[in-house]
Amino acid sequence: MTTPTRSAVDNLRFLFEQTHGYLEGTMQGISEDAARYEPGGPASILGQYAHLVTSEDWFINVKLAQTTPVMMRQYPGFQTPPPPVGWNNWAKEAVVDLPALRAYAQAVHQATDAYLATVTDTILDEPIDLTEVGMGYVNGAAVFFLALGNNMVHLGEISAIKGLLGLVGYPENEPSPETAAA
């Protein structure tokens, strides 16, 4: 049996980096019209994207890091954030600055990586209070899983909606987080 060369937190950093790269690569070329297109089922790209970015900000910065969310330090592209549920209706009615939302997403991604650079694997066993969303106390590992899983699920929805619009869903080349934001 060999000793792992990466800690669990290092693996989480890798997974978030990959997810962020694919997300931002998938968001390349999204026009305002494409972002607001309503596919008749899932929420629009705008709703999906705003939900997953604000969720990561909340899970990582508020619940795990116990700090101010990025949206309170930088203009996120909207005045009122999407609710935990019903963000499809929010996306239909909200005035959203898509480039500002994309910049906010980059700042959230950077904050997630910066947080993960400061913690050890002990965070995975720490009790985290998610009672306000009906989950009670869960461990840190569950919170990371919720953030990553949420990102992956909605990334797939965004890619599928792009396909409905005749656009390439996932990036054709594996993007890096630095180049995907362009």
Secondary structure, 3 states (H helix, E strand, C coil): CCCCCCCHHHHHHHHHHHHHHHHHHHHCCCCHHHHHCCCCCCCCHHHHHHHHHHHHHHHHHHHHCCCCCHHHCCCCCCCCCCCCCCHHHHHHHCCCCHHHHHHHHHHHHHHHHHHHCCCCHHHHHCEEECHHHCCCEEEHHHHHHHHHHHHHHHHHHHHHHHHHCCCCCCCCCCCCHHHHCC
